[in-house]
Amino acid sequence: MMEEGVKNKYERKPVIIVSIVTALCLLGDSMLYIVLPIYYKEAGLTSLWEVGVLLSVNRFVRLPLNPLIGWLYKTITLRAGLIAAVVLGALTTIGYGVWHGFWAWLLLRCMWGLAWSLLRMGGFFTVINYSGSSNRGHLMGIYNGLYRLGSLFGMLLGGFLAPLIGLPYVALLFGIASLIGLPFITAYISREKAIETASQSPHKKIQVRHLSKPVIKVVVSGLCISMLFQGLLTSTLSFVIDSHYSQTIFLWGLAIGATTLSGSLLAARWTWEPFLASRFGRWSDGPRGRVPLLIISLFCAAIGFTLIPLQLPLFLWIFVILLVLVSATSLTTLIDALASDVAKHSSAVTVMTTHSVALDLGAALGPTIGYWFIELKHGVLITYLGGALLFLLISGWWYPKQKTQIGLPLSK
């Protein structure tokens, strides 16, 4: 019998296929964040508050949907779940070009929330199924890095094409493009059950009890990391730029807006994700495990969050933001890899479902908590110093007290 890591190294192609398929499905969703606030009348909308609701409702519907999707993956094959996700995502994106009006679009955005839950959970299970202990972090990094290219190209192409051909035709084009992935899923994803877990082991009870603390650590850490990066930083960055440097910024002699600079900095992360995410994952697969790199990344994030509220020279402040975004790449890759480590030795569906719910909940809570604190006196300072403190607390929680933690070398 081949060693697990050697066997699955040969089978990384399914992970790459699912990543690219997910990226294609993300084109339509990501395009809306750039195009819909400007061309909302082409969608039959009458006000910007409707745009805000439509761009956020898909995230909230995922909170109750994720447990349902986890249960569904216990009964269907991984291939079936991914095919359903692609078809549903394609129909949703095509619907943006066909249907008009707020209520029709509200239904479409809820459908996209369901499609994304199927895609995201299917991606996690693909990594778990086709990876071994020696390459799981690397494959998780490849998956995270590649699928986020869909967000980058969706925004870039959507912003370029919408003025030329209009929102409905861009939606139809992206919806058809997402269907390209169907034959590749059929060819490279097996018809086996979505996930094989340690539940078949006669030592299941011992394993689950032993891993209960790592499960809690992964879920809580993932919630906090998602809340601080996907929620807080993403939603407040333009506000911080405006409060520090005003709405108009002169960079290399050019006048740019706070929102333009914020969007450019956040988009920069998507350009390096395919390279850095896989690199961080590969490093975490090494003999020292994932926890040391996790702790270093948490310290870097804490330092960055401490410096963000300070009025530094603009170029130095931009460097700080880029440092924070690099740490975000590392931390999201590592926490997903740690979750898959735990899932591989426990109830995989339960662990990954809980992990997905925690990520979505953190991303939803971040903007609300962030803007509640920012409204206080010295609100930006309080908000980001609080985030830095939370990073330090998480790093202390993960500090290894023994060599048998998940992510550290286990005794032979």
Disulfide bonds with the S-S distance in Angstrom:
none
